[in-house]
């Protein structure tokens, strides 16, 4: 009995030694996750986050290597991201996310063939990613000048994937198959009438097919279609993931403090974030919080620093003028800041904000001019949103007043009337534009076109 117990103990010890030895071997044989010299290239908060993720990836659980690879990719450490994702695939080949992110990183490294292989494997594992994977794979093929392979991938993409369908139509137009592209573009424009790229591409296809009038109409419509298409899917995925790591994650966390009773804590957190790494959007947000905290002088200081460091924009100048007004600074200086903002961008809101300052110090004619300029700006916004009836009403009100954009008011009034088939009225508006600015090329071209049609 005693001898059997000794044998059993030896067997159990042997199993323990074997298991322990295997754990040591497995741990030491697994390559350590890469560690780029990030400390000098990112802010302190992000460097700390990298270290945390790196420690987790040394003895990874599910998703740890993927998370580290994603963080590296977001911050541009693509070779290190590739190494992490290779290890992630080895440990969890059943994970579609590992294959997908490997495909994104290899795309950025220019390894298009490997990228496509990884993306198509991700599509096989996750049917929800099929269209996106095939779209990026098609772009890989186009980078390699493999147009037939790209087209084959694009034809497998579903009809609701806007970027994929647009790219297929683009490829057809640029390979002398505009007739085939036209039904695709017609369908896309019916579903997405606000996307200017679709009209531009259809105009090119129509021009190739000799339909010059249709091409002209589409080009003019493109000017009034405000939306675009996000075609760089890899950049979009990297951008979406950036808010989960480092300082960007802390910024998102600060947003949860943005409640009426918690403004002091939010201001303190945003000040700390700025001390870690200066971010223009954080400086602007902190200035807004200071205004809500009734600290307009602090807001003025923040916005003046922002302009000094990052340059002026219309939005920053508007916010600075509002902060200066709240701080009861010199009204003339406030007005001059609004005037400077108006030089950066013709905006009805700026005109509206300037009006009270003008009414206090100027003649009635100056008030009429700023109000006409506001209507002109609102009319342009309506025109570019393809709201032609509203644009016509606003521009008709602005055109008779001698404001600084009066010639343009008449020109765009003519454009609205032309597209509304009020051709005689359009001609009158174009001619008034030319009276104010004789060398207005587009107005002269419109008058010539109308006269030519009248002769015909």
KEMAR-415053 format. One record per atom (N, C-alpha, C, O): residue in one letter; x, y, z. Coordinates in steps of 0.05 Angstrom, whole numbers, plus 5000, padded with zeros to 4 digits. Layout:
BEGIN
AXYZ;...
This chain:
BEGIN
X501749765000;X500050005000;X501750255000;X501350444985;X503850255018;X505650485019;X507150524993;X507450744984;X507950294981;X509450314955;X507650434933;X508650584917;X505050364933;X503250464912;X502750764916;X502450904897;X502750854942;X502351134947;X504851294936;X504551514925;X507151184941;X509651314931;X509551344901;X510251544890;X508751124888;X508651124858;X506651334848;X507151484829;X504351354862;X502251544855;X503351834858;X502852004841;X504751874881;X505852144886;X507852214864;X507952444855;X509552024856;X511552074835;X510152144809;X511052324795;X508051994803;X506552054778;X505452334778;X505652484759;X504152404801;X502952674803;X505052894801;X504653094789;X507352844814;X509553044812;X510553064784;X511153284774;X510652834770;X511552834742;X509653004725;X510453154708;X506952964730;X505053114714;X505353414720;X505253584702;X505653484746;X505953764753;X508453884739;X508354114728;X510653744740;X513153834727;X512753874697;X513654074685;X511353684685;X510853694656;X509153944649;X509754094630;X506953974664;X505254194659;X506654464663;X506554644647;X508154474686;X509654724692;X511754774670;X512155004661;X513054564662;X515054594641;X513854684614;X514954854600;X511554574608;X510154654583;X509354954585;X509655094565;X508455044609;X507655324612;X510055504608;X509955704594;X512355424620;X514755584617;X515655584588;X516355804578;X515555354575;X516455344547;X514555514529;X515455664511;X511955484534;X510055634517;X510355934521;X510156094502;X510856014546;X511256304552;X513756404540;X513756624528;X515956254543;X518556354533;X518756334502;X520256484490;X517256144490;X517456114461;X515656314446;X516156364422;X513656434460;X511956624447;X513456884444;X514456984464;X513557004421;X514957254418;X513557474433;X511157494435;X515257654445;X514157874460;X512858074441;X513758104418;X510658194449;X509358394431;X511258624425;X512858694442;X511158734401;X513058944394;X512559194411;X510359234421;X514659344414;X514459584431;X515959814418;X518359854422;X514459974402;X515860194387;X516660414407;X515560434429;X518560584399;X519360804417;X517261034417;X517761244406;X514960974429;X512661154426;X512961394445;X511661604440;X514461364467;X514461574488;X515161844476;X513962044485;X516961864458;X517762124447;X516062214424;X516462424413;X514062044416;X512462104392;X509562154398;X508062254381;X508662074422;X505862124430;X505762264457;X507862284470;X503462354465;X503162484491;X503462284513;X503362044509;X503862394538;X504362224561;X502062034567;X502461804574;X499562124563;X497161964569;X497061724550;X496561504558;X497661774524;X497561564504;X499861364509;X499461124506;X502161464516;X504461294522;X503761104546;X504560874545;X502361204566;X501561034589;X499660824579;X499760594588;X497860894561;X495860704551;X497360484535;X496560254537;X499260564519;X500860364505;X502160164524;X502159924519;X503360274546;X504760094565;X502759904577;X503359664581;X500360004584;X498259824596;X497459604577;X497359364584;X497059674551;X496259474531;X498559274526;X498059044521;X500959384527;X503359204522;X503558994544;X504158764538;X503159074569;X503258884592;X501158674589;X501658434593;X498658754581;X496558554577;X497258364554;X496658124556;X498558464533;X499158294510;X501558104515;X501957924500;X503058154537;X505257964543;X504157684550;X505257484542;X501857684564;X500557424570;X497657454562;X495857474579;X497157454535;X494557554525;X492157384531;X492257134529;X490057514537;X487357384537;X486057444510;X487357564493;X483657354506;X482257404480;X482057704475;X481057854491;X483057794453;X482758074444;X484958254453;X485058484444;X486858164470;X488958344480;X490958424458;X491658654455;X491758234441;X493558294419;X492158464398;X493358634386;X489658404394;X488158564375;X487958854384;X488359034368;X487358894410;X487159164421;X489859314418;X489859554410;X492059184423;X494659314420;X495259374391;X496259584385;X494559184373;X494959234345;X493259464335;X494259624319;X490859484344;X489159704336;X490259974346;X490260164331;X491159974371;X492260224382;X494760304366;X494960544359;X496560114360;X498860184343;X497960294316;X499160484306;X495960164304;X495060244277;X493960534278;X494460694260;X492360584298;X491060854300;X493161074301;X492861284290;X495461014315;X497561224318;X499761194297;X501861324299;X499261024277;X501161014254;X503560834257;X505360844241;X503560674278;X505760474281;X504960214266;X504460014279;X504860234240;X503760004225;X505459754225;X504359534226;X508159764224;X509759514226;X509259374252;X508959124252;X509159524274;X508659404300;X505759294302;X505259084313;X503859434290;X501159334289;X500959074274;X499558894282;X502459054252;X502458814236;X503458574252;X502358354251;X505658614267;X506758404284;X504658304305;X504258064309;X503358494318;X501358424338;X499058264325;X498158064337;X498158354302;X495858214290;X496657944279;X494957764278;X499157914270;X500057644262;X499857454286;X498957224283;X500757544309;X500657374333;X497657324341;X496957114349;X496057534338;X493157504345;X491857294327;X490257134337;X492557294302;X491457094283;X492356814291;X490856614290;X494956784298;X496056524306;X494556414330;X493956174331;X493956584350;X492656504374;X489656454371;X488556284383;X488456634354;X485456614350;X484756634321;X483756844312;X485356424305;X484756444276;X481756454270;X480956504247;X480056394290;X477256404285;X476056684288;X473656724282;X477656884295;X476657154300;X476757314274;X478957364263;X474457384264;X474257554239;X475657824243;X476857934225;X475457934268;X476558194273;X479558194270;X480758384259;X480957974278;X483857954275;X484557964245;X486458114237;X483157814228;X483757814200;X483058084187;X484558184170;X480858204195;X480058464183;X482058674189;X482858824171;X482858704214;X484758914221;X487558864210;X488959054203;X488258614207;X490758544193;X490558644164;X492558754154;X488258604151;X487958704124;X488159004122;X489259104103;X486959154142;X487159444141;X490059534144;X490959714130;X491459414163;X494259494168;X496059434144;X497659594136;X495659204132;X497259134108;X496659314085;X498359374068;X494159404083;X493459604063;X495159854067;X496159964047;X495359944091;X496960194097;X499960144093;X501460334087;X500859894095;X503659834091;X504259784061;X506559744053;X502159804044;X502559764016;X502759474007;X503359413984;X502259284025;X502358994019;X499558914010;X498058774025;X498858993986;X496058973977;X495158683974;X492858613981;X496858503964;X496058223959;X495458093986;X493357963989;X497258124006;X496758014033;X494258134045;X492658004058;X493958394042;X491558534052;X489058414042;X487158354057;X488958364016;X486558254003;X485957974014;X483657904019;X488057814017;X487657544028;X486457554056;X484557404062;X487457734073;X486457754100;X483557854100;X481857754115;X482958044083;X480258154082;X478257954073;X475957934084;X478957794053;X477057594043;X476657374063;X474457254065;X478657314079;X478357114101;X476457234122;X474757084133;X476757484128;X474957624147;X472057614137;X470257564153;X471757654111;X469057644100;X467857364102;X465457334106;X469557164099;X468556884101;X467656824130;X465656684134;X469056934149;X468456884177;X466057054188;X464756974206;X465657284175;X463657464185;X462157584161;X463157764147;X459757484156;X458157574133;X457457864135;X456957994114;X457357974158;X456758264161;X458858444150;X458358684146;X461358334146;X463558504136;X463958464106;X465858584095;X462358304093;X462958224065;X463258464047;X465358484033;X461358644046;X461458874028;X463859044033;X465259134015;X464359104059;X466659284066;X469259154058;X471059284047;X469558894064;X472058754057;X472458744026;X474658794017;X470358684011;X470658683982;X471358953971;X472858983951;X470159163983;X470759433974;X473659503977;X474959613959;X474759454001;X477559514006;X479359333988;X481459423978;X478559083985;X480058903967;X480059013939;X482159003925;X477859123929;X477759233903;X479659473900;X480959503880;X479759633921;X481659863920;X484559763920;X486259883908;X485059543934;X487659413933;X488359333904;X490559393894;X486459213890;X486959123863;X487459363845;X489159353827;X485959583849;X486459823833;X489159943837;X490460043818;X490159923862;X492960023867;X494959853852;X497159953845;X494259603847;X496059423832;X495459423802;X496559263787;X493659603793;X492859623765;X491559363755;X491559303731;X490359223773;X488858973766;X485959043764;X484358973781;X485159183742;X482459293740;X480359073738;X478159103749;X481058853724;X479058643722;X478358513749;X476058453755;X480458473765;X480058353791;X478358553809;X476558473823;X479058813806;X477559013822;X474559003814;X472759013831;X474058993788;X471358993778;X469858743788;X467458763795;X471258523788;X469958273797;X469058293826;X466958203834;X470858413843;X470058453871;X467758643874;X465858593889;X467858863859;X465759073861;X463058963852;X460959043863;X462958783833;X460458683824;X459158493844;X456858423842;X460758403864;X459658233885;X458658393909;X457458283927;X459058653908;X458158823930;X455258883928;X454158923906;X453858893950;X450958943950;X450259223941;X451859403941;X447759263932;X446959513920;X446759743941;X446659973933;X446759683966;X446559893986;X449260003996;X449260184012;X451459893985;X454060003992;X454760223973;X455660173951;X454360473982;X454560703964;X457360733952;X457660763928;X459460713969;X462160753959;X462860533939;X464260593919;X462060283944;X462660063925;X461260103899;X462460063878;X458660183899;X457260223874;X458360463859;X458560453834;X459160673873;X460360903860;X462960823847;X463560903824;X464660663861;X467160593850;X466860413825;X468360433806;X464760243825;X464260073802;X463560253778;X464560213756;X461760443783;X460960623761;X463360793751;X463760833727;X464960873770;X467461033763;X469260863745;X470360963725;X469660613753;X471360433737;X470160393709;X471660383689;X467560363707;X466360323681;X466660573663;X467260553639;X466260803675;X466461053659;X469361083649;X469761173626;X471261023666;X474061063659;X475260833643;X477660843636;X473660643636;X474460433618;X472660423594;X472060203582;X471560653586;X469960693562;X467460523561;X466660413540;X466160493584;X463660353586;X461460523600;X460060433618;X461360773590;X459460963602;X456560873600;X454960913618;X455860743578;X453160643575;X452360453597;X450160453607;X454260283605;X453760083627;X453660223654;X452260133672;X455160443656;X455260593682;X452760753687;X451960793710;X451460843666;X449161023669;X446960913687;X446061053704;X445960663683;X443860563700;X444660553730;X443060603747;X447160493735;X448160493763;X448060773774;X447060803797;X448960963759;X448961243769;X446161353772;X445561493791;X444361283753;X441561373756;X440361263782;X438961413796;X440861013788;X439760893812;X440961023837;X439561073856;X443561073837;X444861193860;X443861473865;X443361553888;X443561633843;X442561903846;X439661913856;X438962083872;X438061713848;X435361693858;X435361653888;X433561753902;X437261493898;X437361433926;X438861643942;X438261683966;X440861773929;X442561973943;X442762233927;X444862293916;X440562383926;X440462623909;X442262853919;X442563053905;X443362833943;X444963053954;X447963013950;X449563173960;X448862803936;X451662743934;X452762853908;X452062763886;X454563043910;X455463183886;X457263013868;X457363043844;X458762823880;X460462653864;X458962483843;X459962423821;X456562403850;X454962243832;X454162403807;X454362303785;X453362653811;X452762823788;X455262883771;X455062883746;X457462923784;X459962973769;X460662733752;X461462773729;X460462493763;X461162263747;X459162213725;X459862143703;X456562253731;X454562223710;X454962433687;X454462373664;X455762673695;X456262873675;X458562783656;X458462823632;X460562663668;X462862573651;X461862343633;X462562343609;X460262163643;X459161943627;X457462053604;X457661963581;X455762253611;X453962363590;X455562503569;X454962493545;X457762643577;X459462783558;X460762583538;X460862633514;X461662353549;X462862143532;X460762043512;X461461973489;X458262023521;X456161923503;X455062143485;X453062083470;X456162373485;X455262593468;X452762733477;X451462873462;X452062703503;X449662833514;X450563083529;X450563093554;X451263283513;X452563523525;X450563683543;X451463783564;X448063703535;X446163853552;X445663713578;X445563843599;X445463443578;X445163293603;X447563323620;X447363353645;X449963323608;X452463353623;X452563633636;X453363653660;X451763833622;X451664103633;X449764123657;X450464233678;X447364003654;X445464013676;X446563873701;X446263973723;X447863643697;X448963503720;X451163653733;X451463653758;X452863783718;X455063943730;X453864183746;X454964243767;X451864303736;X450564523750;X449264413776;X449364553796;X447964183774;X446664063798;X448763993818;X448364023842;X451163903809;X453263823828;X454064063845;X454864023869;X453964303835;X454564543851;X452664583874;X453264713893;X450264473871;X448164513891;X447764263909;X445964263926;X449364063905;X449163813921;X451363823942;X453763803935;X450763843968;X452763893988;X454363653998;X456563694010;X453363413994;X454663184007;X456663043989;X456563073965;X458562904002;X460562753987;X460362453995;X458462374008;X462262303986;X462362013992;X464961954007;X467062033998;X464761814029;X467261724043;X468361484028;X467261264030;X470561524013;X471561303997;X473961164009;X474660944001;X475261284029;X477661154042;X476661004067;X476761114089;X475760764063;X474560614085;X476660544107;X475960534130;X479160504099;X481260444119;X481560684138;X481660644162;X481760924127;X482061164144;X479661194162;X479961274185;X477261134152;X474861154169;X474960964192;X474361044215;X475860714188;X475960524210;X478060604230;X477660574254;X480360704221;X482360804240;X481361034256;X481761054280;X479961224243;X478861454257;X476761374278;X476761484300;X475061184271;X473061104290;X474260974315;X473161004337;X476460834311;X477660684334;X479360874351;X480060804373;X480161104340;X482061274354;X481061364381;X482661424399;X478361384385;X477261484410;X477361274432;X476361334454;X478461044427;X478560834448;X481260824462;X481560664480;X483160984453;X485960954463;X487061234472;X486361444461;X488761214492;X490361444500;X488861694507;X486761684519;X489961924499;X488762174506;X486062214494;X484262334506;X485662104470;X483062124457;X480961984474;X478662084476;X481561764486;X479661624504;X479061804528;X476761814537;X481161934538;X480662114562;X478862344554;X477262434570;X479262444529;X477562664520;X474662574519;X472862724527;X474162334508;X471462224507;X470362204536;X468062274540;X471962114554;X471162084582;X470362354594;X468462374610;X471862564586;X471262834596;X468462924587;X467063074602;X467662834564;X464962904554;X462762814573;X460662944574;X463162594588;X461162504606;X460762684630;X458762664645;X462762864634;X462563054656;X460863304648;X460363474665;X460163324623;X458863564613;X455963564620;X454163524604;X455463624646;X452763654656;X452563914671;X454564014680;X450164034673;X449964304685;X451164334712;X452364544718;X451064134729;X452064164756;X454964084759;X456064074781;X456364024736;X458963904738;X461064064721;X463063954714;X460464314716;X462164464697;X464864514709;X466864534694;X465064544735;X467764594747;X469564354743;X471964384736;X468564114748;X470163874744;X470863844714;X473163764708;X469063904696;X469663884668;X471764084660;X473664014645;X471664324670;X473664524664;X476464434674;X478464474660;X476464324698;X479064234709;X480164004692;X482564004687;X478463814683;X479463594667;X480463694640;X482463594631;X478963874627;X479863974601;X482464134604;X484164124586;X482864274626;X485364424631;X487664224634;X489864274623;X487164004648;X489263794650;X489963674623;X492263634617;X487863614607;X488363504580;X490063694564;X491863604550;X489463954565;X491064154550;X493864154559;X495764204543;X494264114585;X497064114596;X498663874586;X501063884585;X497163654581;X498563414571;X499263444541;X501563384533;X497363544526;X497863584497;X495863784487;X493463764491;X496863994474;X495064214465;X493464114441;X494564034421;X490764124444;X488964044423;X487164284417;X485664364436;X487064384393;X485464624387;X482464584394;X481264764405;X481364344388;X478564314394;X477964304424;X475764384432;X479964224440;X479664224469;X479764504479;X478264584497;X481564664468;X481764954476;X479165094470;X478165254486;X477965034447;X475465164439;X473165064458;X471565234467;X473164804464;X471064704482;X471364824509;X469364894522;X473764844519;X474264964546;X473265254546;X472165344566;X473765404524;X472865684523;X469765694525;X468765864538;X468465504512;X465465504514;X464565434542;X462665554552;X466065254555;X465365184583;X465765424601;X464165474619;X467965574596;X468465814613;X466266024609;X465566154628;X465166044585;X462966224581;X460466134597;X459066294609;X460065874597;X457765764612;X458265794642;X456365824657;X460765804650;X461465844679;X461566144685;X462166214708;X460866314666;X460966604669;X463766704675;X464166864693;X465666594660;X468366674661;X469266764633;X471066644621;X468066984623;X468667064595;X471567154590;X472567104569;X472767274611;X475567354607;X477367114602;X479167124585;X476866894617;X478466644612;X477866534584;X479766444571;X475366554575;X474766464548;X476266634527;X477266524507;X476366894531;X477767074512;X480766994511;X481866964489;X481966944534;X484766864535;X485266604520;X487166584504;X483466404524;X483766154511;X483566184480;X485066054465;X481566334471;X481166364442;X483366534429;X484166474407;X484366734443;X486666884432;X489166704430;X490566724410;X489566534449;X491866344448;X491366144425;X493266084411;X488866054421;X488265874400;X488865994372;X490065864355;X488066244369;X488566384343;X491566424339;X492566394317;X492966494361;X495866534358;X497366274351;X499266284336;X496466054363;X497765794358;X496965664332;X498565544318;X494265684326;X493165514305;X492165674281;X491265554261;X492165934283;X491166104261;X488166154264;X486766014279;X487266364251;X484566454254;X482766294234;X483566234212;X480366244243;X478266134225;X475766304231;X475566444251;X473766284213;X471266434218;X470066354244;X469166524259;X469866094250;X468565994274;X470066094299;X468766184318;X472666084299;X474166174322;X473866474327;X473566564349;X473866624305;X473466914308;X470666984318;X470367174334;X468666844309;X465966884319;X465866844349;X464767004364;X467066614358;X466966554386;X468566754402;X467766824425;X470866854391;X472367054405;X470767314408;X470767434430;X469467404387;X467767644388;X465567614409;X465067804424;X464267384410;X462167344429;X463267344458;X461967454476;X465567224462;X466867224488;X467667514496;X467267584519;X468767664478;X469467944483;X467068104490;X467168274508;X464868054476;X462368204482;X461368124510;X460468304525;X461467864517;X460667784544;X462367894565;X461467954588;X464967934559;X466868054578;X466668354579;X468268494593;X464768474563;X464268764562;X466768914553;X467369124563;X468168804533;X470468934522;X469469134501;X467169154495;X471369294490;X470769514472;X468969414449;X469769244434;X466469534446;X464669444425;X465869474397;X465269314379;X467469684393;X468669714367;X470569484360;X470569384337;X472069394380;X473869154375;X472168904370;X472968744353;X469968874384;X468168644379;X467168654350;X467268454336;X466268894341;X465368924314;X467568854294;X466968724274;X469968944298;X472168894280;X472868594278;X473568494257;X472568454300;X472968164300;X470868034283;X471467854267;X468268114286;X466168004269;X466768064240;X466367894223;X467668304234;X468268384207;X470468204195;X470368134172;X472468144212;X474667964203;X473567684197;X474367564178;X471767594214;X470567324210;X469067324183;X469067124169;X467667544177;X466167554152;X467967544127;X467167444106;X470467634130;X472367614108;X473267324104;X473967244082;X473267164125;X473966884123;X471666714111;X472166524096;X469166784118;X466966634108;X464366804108;X463666934127;X463066804084;X460566944082;X458466774096;X457666564086;X457466874119;X455766704136;X453466884146;X453967094158;X450966794142;X448766964152;X448767014182;X447867214192;X449866814197;X449966844226;X451867074234;X451167224252;X454067114220;X455867334225;X454467594220;X454667784235;X453067604197;X451567854191;X449567914212;X449268144221;X448167714222;X446167754243;X447467864268;X446268044281;X449767754275;X451167844299;X452268124297;X452468274316;X453068204272;X454168474268;X451968684268;X452568914275;X449568614261;X447468814257;X447068994281;X446869234277;X446868894306;X446469074329;X448669284332;X448169514339;X451169204326;X453469394328;X453269614307;X453869844312;X452269534283;X451969724262;X449669914268;X449870154263;X447469814279;X445169984285;X445870194306;X444770414306;X447670124324;X448470314345;X450170544335;X450170764346;X451770494313;X453770684306;X453570784277;X455070964270;X451770684261;X451770744232;X449170854223;X447170864238;X449170944198;X446771044185;X444870814177;X445670584176;X442470884169;X440470684162;X441370534137;X440770294135;X442770664119;X443770534094;X445670304101;X445570094088;X447370344121;X449170124129;X447669894141;X448469664137;X445569954156;X443869734167;X442569574144;X442469334144;X441569724124;X440369594101;X442369414086;X441669194078;X444869504084;X446869344070;X447569084085;X447768874073;X447769104112;X448468854126;X446168664126;X446568424125;X443668764127;X441368594125;X441068464097;X440268234095;X441768614076;X441768504049;X443868294046;X443468094033;X446268354058;X448368154056;X447567894071;X448267674062;X446167924093;X445167684107;X443267524090;X443467274088;X441367664076;X439567524058;X441067394035;X440367174026;X443167534025;X444767414003;X446067154013;X445966953998;X447267164037;X448566924047;X446566694052;X447166464046;X444166764062;X442066554066;X441166454039;X440566214036;X440966624019;X440166543992;X442166343980;X441466153967;X444766403984;X446866223974;X446665943988;X446965743975;X446165944014;X445865694028;X443465534017;X443665294012;X441265674012;X438965534001;X439465433972;X438665213965;X440865593957;X441565513929;X443265263929;X442865083914;X445265253947;X447065023948;X445764783960;X446764553957;X443564823973;X441964593983;X439764523964;X438064353970;X439764643940;X437864593919;X434964673927;X433064563916;X434764863945;X432164973952;X431665233937;X431965453947;X431065203911;X431165423892;X429065633897;X429565873894;X426565553905;X424465753910;X425265933933;X424966173931;X426265813955;X427065973978;X429366153970;X429466383977;X431366043956;X433666203948;X432766433931;X433866653933;X430866393913;X429966613896;X428766833912;X429367073908;X427066773932;X425866973949;X427967133964;X427767383965;X429967003975;X432067143990;X433767313972;X434467543979;X434567213949;X436267363931;X434767593918;X435967803913;X432267563913;X430667793903;X430568013923;X430568253916;X430567953949;X430668153970;X433368283972;X433568523978;X435468133967;X438168233970;X439168393946;X440768573948;X438268313922;X439468413897;X439068723893;X440968843882;X436968843901;X436669133896;X438369313914;X438669553908;X439469203936;X440869363956;X443869373948;X444969173940;X445069603952;X447869643944;X449769533966;X451169693979;X449769273969;X451669153988;X454169043973;X454269063949;X456068943988;X458668873976;X458568633957;X460368603941;X456468473958;X456268243941;X453868273921;X452768073912;X453068513916;X450568563900;X450668433873;X448668323864;X452968443859;X453168323833;X452768023835;X451367903818;X453867893856;X453467603860;X450567543866;X449567323859;X449267723881;X446367673887;X444767653861;X443167473857;X445367833842;X443967823816;X444767583800;X443067463787;X447267503801;X448167273785;X446767023796;X445566863780;X446766973822;X445566733833;X442466743831;X441166533830;X441366983832;X438467013826;X437966913798;X435966763793;X439666993779;X439366893752;X439566593750;X438066463735;X441466473765;X441766183766;X439166043776;X438265853764;X438066153797;X435566033808;X433366043788;X431965853782;X433066283776;X430866323757;X431266143732;X429366043721;X433766113724;X434365943700;X433565653706;X432265523690;X434265553729;X433665273736;X430665233741;X429665013740;X429265453747;X426365443751;X424865503725;X422365533725;X426365513703;X425165553676;X423865823673;X422065863657;X424766023688;X423866293685;X426066443670;X427466613681;X426366383644;X428666463629;X428866763624;X431066873626;X426666903619;X426767193614;X427667333639;X429267523638;X426467253662;X427267383687;X430267323694;X431667493704;X431067083687;X433867003691;X435767193675;X437767283685;X434967243650;X436567413632;X436867693644;X438967813643;X434667793655;X434768063667;X436668063691;X438168263694;X436667853707;X438367843730;X441367823722;X443067953734;X441967663701;X444667643692;X445667913681;X447967993685;X443868063667;X444668323656;X445168523678;X446968693676;X443468523699;X443968703722;X446668633735;X448168813743;X447368373736;X449968303747;X452168423730;X454168533741;X451968413703;X453968523686;X454168823687;X456268943682;X451968953693;X452069243697;X453769313721;X455169513721;X453469153742;X455069203766;X457969113764;X459769233775;X458368893749;X461068783745;X461268693716;X460668463710;X462168873699;X462168813670;X463768573662;X463268453641;X465768503678;X467568283671;X466868023686;X468567853690;X464367993694;X463467753707;X463167533686;X461167523671;X465067353684;X465267163662;X462866973661;X461866913639;X461966873684;X459866673683;X457266803675;X455666683661;X456767043684;X454267183676;X454367233646;X452267203632;X456667323636;X456867373607;X456367123591;X455067133570;X457366893601;X456966643587;X454066563587;X453066463567;X452666613609;X449766543611;X448166723591;X446466623577;X448766983590;X447367163571;X447867073542;X445967063526;X450367003536;X450966913509;X449466663502;X448466633480;X449266473522;X447866223517;X444866273512;X443666143494;X443666453528;X440866503525;X440266643498;X438366573484;X441966833491;X441666973466;X441966783442;X440466793423;X443866593445;X444266403423;X441866223420;X440966163397;X440666133443;X438265973441;X435966123429;X434366013414;X435766393435;X433666553424;X433866583394;X431866593380;X436366603384;X436766623356;X435966363342;X434866363319;X436466133355;X435765873343;X432865833342;X431865623333;
